[in-house]
Amino acid sequence: MLSDFKPGPLFLEIKTPRPNLDICAESKKKMLYFQALFEGQKPEAYLAFPYNPFVYRKKYDHKFTKQIMDLDKEVLMGEEMWDKIGGTGTYEELLEIAEEAKKAILEKKKAV
């Protein structure tokens, strides 16, 4: 849970983008508990995937997630998740940092 999230209490159940049916059900239960616990405080609860192996949201097609979750209202994927945590542009900034780290590692390897 992020306690410094400005709009209100935020809960992200971070999982791999292809969770099992029992994981989806348990995540949904946690999300509902969280929303009940913070009722009246505008709580937000999501199943969150750090990346989307299907690349585009509209192409996401994992049957267990689709059975349990409302994909449009309860699931954050990739850029949506990172930007929800850190604000608009966080995802792009993370990619830039990763690219800088990659270049530094490659340069270090060349020097050895």
C-alpha positions as CSV (number, residue, x, y, z in Angstrom):
1,M,0.0,0.0,0.0
2,L,1.3,3.5,-0.8
3,S,0.5,5.8,2.1
4,D,1.8,9.0,0.3
5,F,-0.4,8.6,-2.8
6,K,-2.1,11.9,-3.0
7,P,-5.6,11.0,-4.3
8,G,-6.2,8.5,-1.4
9,P,-5.2,5.0,-0.3
10,L,-3.7,2.9,-3.1
11,F,-3.2,-0.9,-3.1
12,L,-1.4,-2.7,-5.9
13,E,-1.2,-6.5,-6.0
14,I,1.8,-6.9,-8.2
15,K,1.9,-10.2,-10.1
16,T,3.2,-11.7,-13.3
17,P,0.9,-10.9,-16.2
18,R,-0.3,-14.5,-16.5
19,P,-1.4,-15.4,-12.9
20,N,-3.1,-18.7,-12.1
21,L,-6.9,-18.7,-11.4
22,D,-6.4,-19.1,-7.6
23,I,-3.9,-16.2,-7.6
24,C,-6.5,-14.0,-9.4
25,A,-9.2,-14.9,-7.0
26,E,-7.0,-14.3,-4.0
27,S,-5.9,-10.9,-5.4
28,K,-9.5,-9.9,-6.0
29,K,-10.3,-10.8,-2.4
30,K,-7.4,-8.6,-1.1
31,M,-8.5,-5.7,-3.3
32,L,-12.0,-5.9,-2.0
33,Y,-10.8,-6.1,1.6
34,F,-8.7,-3.0,1.1
35,Q,-11.5,-1.1,-0.5
36,A,-13.8,-2.0,2.4
37,L,-11.1,-1.1,5.0
38,F,-10.7,2.4,3.5
39,E,-14.3,3.0,2.5
40,G,-15.1,6.7,2.3
41,Q,-11.4,7.6,1.6
42,K,-11.5,7.0,-2.2
43,P,-9.4,3.9,-2.1
44,E,-7.9,2.5,-5.3
45,A,-7.1,-1.2,-5.6
46,Y,-5.6,-2.9,-8.7
47,L,-4.0,-6.1,-9.9
48,A,-0.8,-4.7,-11.4
49,F,1.6,-6.2,-13.9
50,P,5.0,-4.6,-14.3
51,Y,4.9,-5.4,-18.0
52,N,2.4,-6.7,-20.6
53,P,3.7,-9.7,-22.7
54,F,1.0,-9.0,-25.2
55,V,2.4,-5.5,-25.7
56,Y,-0.9,-3.7,-26.2
57,R,-3.7,-3.7,-23.6
58,K,-6.4,-4.5,-26.1
59,K,-4.4,-7.7,-27.1
60,Y,-4.1,-8.9,-23.4
61,D,-5.7,-12.3,-23.5
62,H,-5.2,-14.3,-20.3
63,K,-8.4,-16.2,-19.5
64,F,-8.0,-16.4,-15.7
65,T,-7.4,-12.7,-15.3
66,K,-10.4,-12.0,-17.6
67,Q,-12.6,-14.4,-15.6
68,I,-12.0,-12.7,-12.3
69,M,-11.1,-9.1,-13.0
70,D,-12.6,-6.2,-14.8
71,L,-9.6,-5.5,-17.1
72,D,-10.5,-1.9,-17.7
73,K,-11.2,-0.9,-14.0
74,E,-9.1,-3.3,-11.9
75,V,-5.9,-4.1,-13.8
76,L,-2.9,-1.9,-14.5
77,M,-0.4,-3.0,-17.1
78,G,3.2,-1.9,-17.7
79,E,3.3,1.8,-18.2
80,E,0.0,2.3,-16.4
81,M,1.3,0.7,-13.2
82,W,4.6,2.6,-13.1
83,D,2.9,5.9,-13.9
84,K,0.3,5.3,-11.2
85,I,3.0,4.8,-8.6
86,G,5.4,7.6,-9.6
87,G,3.3,10.0,-11.8
88,T,3.1,10.6,-15.5
89,G,6.4,9.9,-17.2
90,T,7.7,7.5,-14.6
91,Y,7.7,4.5,-17.0
92,E,9.7,6.4,-19.6
93,E,12.2,7.6,-17.0
94,L,12.7,4.0,-15.8
95,L,13.4,3.0,-19.4
96,E,16.0,5.8,-19.7
97,I,17.7,4.7,-16.5
98,A,17.8,1.1,-17.6
99,E,19.4,2.2,-20.9
100,E,22.0,4.3,-19.1
101,A,22.8,1.4,-16.8
102,K,23.1,-0.9,-19.8
103,K,25.5,1.5,-21.5
104,A,27.6,1.8,-18.3
105,I,27.8,-2.0,-17.9
106,L,28.8,-2.5,-21.6
107,E,31.5,0.2,-21.3
108,K,32.9,-1.4,-18.2
109,K,33.0,-4.8,-19.9
110,K,34.9,-3.3,-22.8
111,A,37.5,-1.8,-20.4
112,V,38.2,-5.2,-18.8
